Amino acid sequence: MLVDGDAGRLKTEADEPGWEVDPDDEWGVAVIATVGRQLKLRREAVGMRAADFGKAVG
């Protein structure tokens, strides 16, 4: 992994080209929103805060 000097964070595969969702792509936006909702529901079901989940997944 590399460190992004401007943002002060680690660069990951998600920073690579191809991970962006075109805002005009309604299906892509819907998929991302659905995944986010499911993660939140499961995280909350086990009593985990968002910050704790972030640390757990790196």
WOGIQUI-V706056 format. One record per pair of residues at least 24 apart in sequence whose ideal C-beta (glycine too) atoms are under 10 Angstrom apart, sorted by the first residue. I is the first residue (numbers start at 1). J is the second residue. D is the distance in Angstrom with one decimal. If there is no record, write none. Layout:
BEGIN
((I,J,D) (I,J,D))
END
This chain:
BEGIN
((10,58,8.7) (12,58,8.4))
END
